[in-house]
Amino acid sequence: MIIDEIYHDKYFDPCSVQDTRNLIEALNWTLPDSYWMTRCKGHLVTELDYAIALGSVVDWAEFCLGPSPPPNLPSHPEGLEFIFPDAPFRFGSDSEESSGLESRAWWLNLDDVSRYIGLEDTLIRLSESLDGRPIHAAVGFSQGGALAAMVTSLCDSSMDGTRRGLLAAQGIPVDTFLKNLPGQQPLEFVVCNWGFRGTMKYYSGFYTSTLTTPSLHIIAALDTLIDEKQGLDIVSDFERLELVYHLDGHYILRDRVFLDRVGQFFGGSCCHGGVQAMLINCRDARC
């Protein structure tokens, strides 16, 4: 079949997937589930057997080809750019080579009582890594969630001289951060997964006045690393917020209900002219 010629091509790539979809749509073909089932690597997805046992309906064509890409947002006709910066501090590896399995941190002293080692350098390096282009959103998990809130405050200080002065007085390189991002405006939204405040003794300037950036906060009832009070403290620093509780521990949720909720928040907030979103993610479970 023509589809097989595309699907089994040794150069099969995401463009080929879209070619397959386009061909099926153009010719108005409907291929049976049995066809797609023989071309799926179902053994790689542990949840598949469980879903079938529960009686869930599997869209085998989508499972084989992947979900169709969403249309571009009307406000972003050229699409969105996602940036995934790496935290500078590495753990668990003696090699100078970067590894996808190593743990990283944005600063040392992983608590909310100490002055953080390396935070100031992290903020400068983060702004330098963006090649002088402003960002429009931030998403972070755990220590990355705390950093996302800090970045939100730094961006807000571009329009808030009082906040900017307070941050500078505490030794935060706010002027350098904004100089590296000319034209930076307050963010369109922020997502703090299991975020927390920095040590208030040293970093209260980030949180002195309420942030108006739309925010989504996720708090885990069984989280033993960041407790509910820490999560609610950072929530109280935002004026326009959504709060999601879940009954699990300290890890990033991937279930459909949770992802739909994040997607709805993202789509509802992303209604202006931004083109970049920074996903701040620390791979150390303690971060």
PyMOL commands that set and color helices and strands:
alter all, ss='L'
color gray80, all
select helices_A, chain A and resi 2-7+14-27+33-37+42-44+47-53+60-65+119-128+143-156+161-169+174-179+200-206+228-235+256-269
alter helices_A, ss='H'
color red, helices_A
select strands_A, chain A and resi 81-83+89-91+103-105+137-141+189-193+215-220+241-246+276-281
alter strands_A, ss='S'
color yellow, strands_A
deselect
rebuild
show_as cartoon
